[in-house]
Amino acid sequence: MAAAQGGHGGTYRRLLGEIRTWLLRYFARRLPPAQVEDAVQETLIAIHEKRHTYDPARPFRPWLAAVARYKWIDRLRAMGRDRTEELPDAIGVEGHESEVTSAVLLRDLIARLKPAQQQAIRLVKLDGYSVEEASARTGQSPSLVKVNIHRGLKQLAVIVQEVPDDE
């Protein structure tokens, strides 16, 4: 740390890498697995921000352990404030039958189109890409993407009109 305070960037990067390894073990024994990486990152930021407070005449590990301990306590306090409740086993979920049916019907309808029309409609109308982005992805010119969308939608309208009402 003393060399890092003196402006030796390579030494500082190596120190942070070694500290990171130590912090991962430290927090893995004290926090839930989902919070370990966040705690390590917060502690590394705190070390970076407070590196000027380290006294090179004193041992480094106790200073590091103190910073880690304070960040651990901060995490514990935050966990106490953020109470979680267990979800009941029987959660009422509305049926998704109409959405699933619509998605299947749309997939079947689009499958009746030419491949270039399918691709253009999927990218622009369903996935939300711009015409230029769809052009870059498909290799079609922007005007050809527009033509394929127009012709594909026109063909879909014809297909839908031909389907009897009882289906």
N, C-alpha and C positions, 0 to 999 in steps of 0.2 A: 504494500500500500504506500510505503514511503517513496518508492521509485515511481509509482503512479502519480503521487502528489507532485513529484518533480517533473512531470510532463512526459514520461516514457509511455507512449500509447500502446506499444506491443506488450509491455509488462502489464499494463492495466487490463488489456483484453484477456491475457492469460489468467490474471487474478480473478476477473469476473467469471471466467469459465470454471475455475476451481471452486469459487464461491457457489456458483450455481449447482454444482454437483453436491456440495455439502448441504446447501439449502433444501434440495430435493429430498435428501435423506431426513433432514431435520423436520420438515413439514409433513412428510409421509407418515411419520410416527405420531403426529399430533393433530392432523386434520383429515376430513373425509377426502378420498381420492379426487373428487371433482374440484376441490378447492386448492389442491397442492400447487399446480402450475401458476394460478393467479397469485397465490401468496409468494411464490418465488419471484415472480416478475415485480410485484410491489416492493419486495425487500431489495431487489437489485436496484430499483429506481431510488429507493430511500438511501441506499449505500452511495449511489452516485451523487445524489443531492447533498449528502452529509459527509462526503469524503474529506472535506476540509476540517472537520471536527476531530479526525483521528490524530492522536499524538504519537509520532514515530518513536518516542522514547518509551512508550508502553507497549505491551503485547497486543497483537492484532486480534487473535481469536476471541478474547473476552469482549472487545469492542464489537466484533461481528456478531457474537452470540447475543449481545444486548439489543442490537438493531433487530435481529431475527425474532427475539423474544417479544419486543414491543409490537412488531407486525403480527405475530401470532396472537397476542392479546387483542389487538384491533380486530382480527378475524373472529375471535371468539365472541367479542362484544357484538359484532355485526350479525353473527349467527343467532345470538340471543334476541336481537331486534327483529330479525326476519323469521318469524315463526312459520313453520310449514304445517299443514294439516294433511293427514292421510286421506286419500280419496276412498269413498265407499266402493265396495266390490260391485254393486249394482248401480251403475251410472246410467241414467236414462239418455239414450242416444236416439235422435230422430232417424228414421229410415232414409237411406240414400238411394232408394230404388229408382226414382225418376232421374237422378243425376247419372247413375250407372247406365240405365237404359238409353238415355240421350247420348252418352259418350259412345256406347256400342253402336247405336244407329248412325251417329256421325262418322265413326270410323268405317263402317260398312259403306256408307254413301261415298265418302272420299276415296275409298278403294276402287270405285267404279271409274274414276277419272284417269287420265293419262298421268304417268309418273311425274312429268315436269309440272303439271297442274297441281297434283297432290302436294308436291314439295313446296311450291310457291304458296299455296293456301295455308298449309301447316305453319310455315315459317312466319308469314306476315299476319294472317288472320287469327291463328290459334296461339302461336308462341310469342307474338308481339314484336317481331323484328321489323325494322324499317325495310323499305324496298331495297335500299342500298346495301343493307346488311344481308338480306336474302340473296341479293345479286352476288355478293362476295362469297357467300356460302355455297351457292349452287353453280356458279360459273356462268349463269345467264346474265345477259345485259339487264339493266334496270327496266328498260321498256319491255323486254321479253317477260320479265317477272310480272309486270302489270298486265300484259296481255294474257299470260297463263292464269292469273288470278281471275280476270274478267271472264275468260272463256270457261274456266272451271266452275265459277259460281253460276254462270248461265246454264251450264250442263247440269249442275246440281238442281237448279230450279226445274229443269225439264224432267229429271229423274223423280223428284218429289211429286210433281204434278201427275206423273204416270202411275204412282203408287195408289192402289184403291184405298178408300177411307177406312175399311175394316182392318187394315194392317196396323 
